[in-house]
Amino acid sequence: MEMIKIFIDGCEITGKSGDTILNIAMQNGIEIPNLCYNSELKVYGACGLCVVEVEGVPKLLRACSAIASDGMRIHTDTERVKRARKIALELIMSDHEGDCKGPCSLNCPAHTDVQGYLKQIALGNDREAVRIIKEKIPIPASIGRVCPHPCEDHCRREMVEEPLSIAYLKAFAADNDLASDDPYKAEKAEPTGKKVSIIGGGPAGLTAAYYLCLGGHDVTVYDAMPEMGGMLRYGIPEYRLPKSVLAKEILAIEKLGVTFKNNIKIGRDISFADIRNSSDAVLVTIGAWSGSTIGCPGEDLNGVLSGIDFLREVNMGGRPDLGKNVAVVGGGNTAMDACRTAIRCGAENVYVIYRRTREEAPAEDIEITEAIEEGVTFKFLTNPAEIIGEDGKVKGVKLQIMCLGEPDESGRRRPVPVEGKFEMLNVDTVIAAIGQKCASEGFEDISLTRRGTIEANADTCKTNLEGVFAAGDATNRGASIAIAAIAEANDAACAIDAYLLGLELNTWKPYYSEKKVTADSLADREKKPRAVMSVKAPEERCKSFEAVINGFTEEQARKEAERCLECGCHDYAECKLIRYANMQPIQPQRLFGEIHDSFIEQRLVSIERDQGKCILCNLCVRTCRESVGKGILGLVDRGFRTVIRPEFMGTDAVRFCKDCKKCAELCPTGALKILER
């Protein structure tokens, strides 16, 4: 057979005369996007993604049907091609109703594959669950204990009865893996010869170090404290996060090949300039270690402490003399840590002063509940007007009574002073837990925001200095939850890796198809109550810093994981449609209009069909007719109302279909799912 020579994107390849551009490209390992093509079937040309530009030809050609000719010069990624492909994808996705990922994953700042690791936990495969988690979170046993789990807040199981206990399941699997004879360890890439210095060993620094080390880079982490861990070690109380657990996860990162250097303060032990000069890239993850001030008279008195400083001292083994009566100002999780720690330090009366109501408090409700169980008194709708002193020492606090007015920019109702209404509270210590600030001494060359945080590009984490990146609590909007710092560190690691290797970094937000689900949609689901983890009794736990939670039993964890509704697409990892959709930014919403009815059926016996995910590529119909020779699937109706439906002509067809499954294997979108029976 005569062979021809063609050029695709400058690459010279050979193929058979009379063959299509797409077929020759595929035979030579070159991918041209396509959804409706299969070499065993007749050309269909429905998706429009395989368009290419050929020199000397005025119009774009569909590679699946265009016959290649000798010497042809073909371009698959020109601006004209990308525009045509983008429109085709936007048209397809505007009528595509399915969940690429579940709302749990989409609302996790790090976008962990929650559905994936929950399934493995349900199956008893904790090591595989940890492998999936560690694609995004290198310290899952620690984060599972302290994360305020925004994933759970969006779990659709809540429409049935209660959301899954996702965070604690993460910790359960990670604990089992750490305790095993062979804990999971990811494979490293070959050394790149590039050196990265990370300043700050908290959750952001540890995360970036882990992924950059896996990428083959030489990574050193500098930290001012005696041990790595940042706020996880020095800001989270032992009763919430046992430091032995954190230490094991940090040791695993060190064993991977990361170098840790502690007790190194920038500007004292080494200059920022020296680190820059000895590194190919630098990441600043110095956190927010300075507490915000209350802003009232008397806050300079002896006995007024920062919540951050107080927790750090206790976590380092100190037991400050707080006196009998302690007031903690604030309504967040740091305030809850401070008040519960004060109880454990021997304070007899601990008060939480918060200017809004319990409903507006940013702290997790379980933290407030457990604090109340341990004896903490909450003074909602109060605010310090003045801290009263005697001989330079705190004696009491004058509280302004507040009420709630109109909502502020955060959506919460604004606290408003009630004129002339005050309350006196006799206290020995006031702990301010109302916010954290970045301390940027030693980094004077880095541009700061008006907030005093490091100014870093939201997409690339780059600062104003060449080769210097920043992530975590020290940047832009300031302190947030640990999982948010981890998410930003993931982005920083990707940006640094691209920078070091000279690669282009895609910074657009990935597109995900999302499905609207209501409680009515889930009305047929069996109700399975959320697993209740046992905790130590209040009168027992408040006497020590031992862990409050007892953890899930094996049976509890497996059953809890089985409650997952598996909202995300079963075929997401292999879906050609979503992969192509994210090769460039798309905006399907600009083409939104009438869409096909979405329904799920199981008439194919061993296959579930989701019409909402069907893109009418017709691969299943053509496979059943041309390749298998049965014609069980067919197109019904005409025009926009066209859908694909099965038609069984007898029991033999049903039996054959049950064992065939070839249509599902070729489906490019996950519209066909093989059922496990």
Secondary structure, 3 states (H helix, E strand, C coil): CCEEEEEECCEEEEEECCCEHHHHHHHCCCCCCCCCCCCCCCCCCCCCCCEEEECCCCCCEECCCCECCCCCEEECCCHHHHHHHHHHHHHHHCCCCCCCCCHHHHCCCCCCCHHHHHHHHHCCCHHHHHHHHCCCCCCHHHHHHHCCCHHHHCCHHHHCCCCCCHHHHHHHHHHHHHHCCCCCCCCCCCCCCCEEEEECCCHHHHHHHHHHHHCCCEEEEECCCCCCCCHHHHCCCCCCCCHHHHHHHHHHHHHHCCEEECCCCECCCECHHHHHHCCCEEEECCCCCEECCCCCCCCCCECEEEHHHHHHHHHCCCCCCCCCEEEEECCCHHHHHHHHHHHHCCCCEEEEEECCCHHHCCCCHHHHHHHHHCCCEEEECEEEEEEEEECCEEEEEEEEEEEEEEECCCCCEEEEEEEEEEEEEECCEEEECCCEECCCCCCCCCCECCCCCECCCCCCCECCCCCEEECHHHECCCCCCHHHHHHHHHHHHHHHHHHHHCCCCCCCCCCCCCCCCCCHHHCCCCCCCCCCCCECCHHHHCCCCCCCECCCCHHHHHHHHHCCCCCCCCCHHHCHHHHHHCCCCCCHHHHCCCCCCCCEECCCCCEEEEHHHCCCCCHHHHHHHHHCCCCCEEEECCHHHCEEEECCCCHHHHHHHHHHCHHHHHCCCCCEEECCC
